[in-house]
Amino acid sequence: MPGMWWVVGVVVAIVLVTTYLTWTAARVDRLHSRVESAARALDAHLLRRAAAAAVLAEERYAVELYAASRIALDAEGDEREAAENDLTRQLRITPLDPDDQVAGAVIGASRRLGLARQVHTDLVRDALSARRRPLVRLMRMSRKRERPRYFDIDDPTLDTRTGLSVS
Amino acid sequence: MRIGIVCPYSFDVPGGVQNHIVDLAEALIGLGHEVSVLAPADDDSPLPSYVVPAGRSVPFPYNGSVARITFGPVSTARVRRWLARGQFDVLHVHEPFVLSLSLLAVLSARGPVVATFHTAMTRSRALAVAQGMLQLVLERITARIAVSALARKLQVEHLDGGAVEIPNGVAVAKFANAEPLPGWPGRSGPGQGGTLGFLGRFTETRKGFGVLRDAFVALAPERPGLRLLVAGPGDLDDLYEGVPPGLRDRITFLGRVSEEDKARMLRSVDLYVAPNIGGESFGMILTEAMAAGATVVASDLDAFRRVLDGGRAGEIFPTGDARALRNTLARLLDDPVRRAELSACAKEVVAAFDWPTVARRVLEVYATAIEATDGRVLDEEWIGPI
């Protein structure tokens, strides 16, 4: 029966297409989950840096630094990026001795924040490029997921002593 | 933590990436972590205890040279078994775009993946064709490290992503404690003696050996006892080209040297000269010379300026200017106080490149990758102070 082969061919094609669609959907899903985790980690590092800066400001009676760190801790939504940049600027003009424990904590927290920001930006870019794929748009695979947003702040890394740059 | 490191190139042949991985693994073990390195190697070849061989490698022409790599279903099975047994907290692959173990490991990995890019790869036609495939690999990498500014720049431009720049480390103690070669560096005093050193391919124009040779030929007749120690691949005839016969016996040629002899060679010179004309992305050799306690004289390249802390940790002369180099050498050879000052500063600077310090920076990237994968935040304690 020659007609049988035609049916088998269609079935195989359907299986292949379905597999590819499922695989792509899982891939898009995975990329979004990753951005969410990275965003949570970034949030934690932002709070950690602001808290370390507040401790330093209290120790030194640095009013402006204290205000900047409080504002960064409380800022939400669209204001947050500007508040974090203000804190970075305040920290850059504050003399920090890496051997001092409190200042060292601020330097360390800033460096870790720089790494978290870098990774978050890369993962957002990956997720957004997956969302732009024609197949993903056509099948609306990302409809259940919120569109990832870049967290656009200046490089917060302070430690330039070693000449190792992070950006 | 449990760390799995994958090396794409065979341990049966020495190479820069292999050395980097061995040094990194040992530094991480020294900091108290569990490390397993998967690398192509014969099952019966002598390997450090933390290296797991992934089988025989095959020669493969790549990027103008021949690399020994491993690929195929058998390798894939071995990679998966190693990953399953290892239960790693983080997987660290090197050169994931080379068709070898690293690529297989990235595709089989489930958890956080950190990738280190060593070479500054350029966009090739093959790369453009494989863009979809590369995207699949990139998507599985959580954090990227580039070992030089150049490698990082190419990441940003061609792969559309950032990378953290963490330079190669230097095993400072190994260089600082090496025994100088017998009879070197010899005596020096006002107006006489002294030893200059150069290591690298002296036949390559951009390494700038010609500049050093001209400076040496100009200075040697006025300065009895001045000697030049050269190591690197090449022919004696090329080395002596342009050197008057009377001065040839004052140039000692060691040929290609082992890592151990390199350290001894650097300990045997008063001044290490890096006359490069361009194209040096980091200047690894400078940090090694600094670790060995030699005073560094380098040409005015961005990368060298950065390593030498803008000239505090070594003397900088105008790039390609043999006259200026001759004058700098003459001045420094007669000024032991200035040399000691530069060396002391170099020692401070090079501490930032010491492997334990570099390994802690890598650990921070591991922590960031783990955090970005499951959202929890790790404590500072397990990294230790930088």
Interface residues (C-beta under 8 A of the other chain):
Chain A: R27 L31 R34 E36 S37 A38 R40 A41 A44 H45 R48 G104 G108 R111 R112 L115 A116 Q118 V119 H120 T121 D122 L123 R125 D126 S129 A130 R161 T162 G163 L164 S165 V166 S167
Chain B: Q135 L138 E139 T142 A143 R144 A149 D160 G161 G162 A163 V164 E165 I166 P167 R306 V307 D309 A352 R361 E364 V365 A367 T368 A369 E371 A372 T373 D374 G375 R376 V377 E380 P385 I386
